[in-house]
């Protein structure tokens, strides 16, 4: 997509006020964050 850039999920969560980047990473790693019904993962 022209003009779009990727943003790490934990950064996006922090910018939206969900949690800090570190806490967001912990939530993602523990399987508490889902995208379209599937657990999110870091790095991949």
HELIX and SHEET records of a PDB file:
HELIX    1   1 UNK A    9  UNK A   15  1                                   7    
HELIX    2   2 UNK A   21  UNK A   29  1                                   9    
SHEET    1   A 2 UNK A  34  UNK A  35  0                                        
SHEET    2   A 2 UNK A  38  UNK A  39 -1                                        
END                                                                             
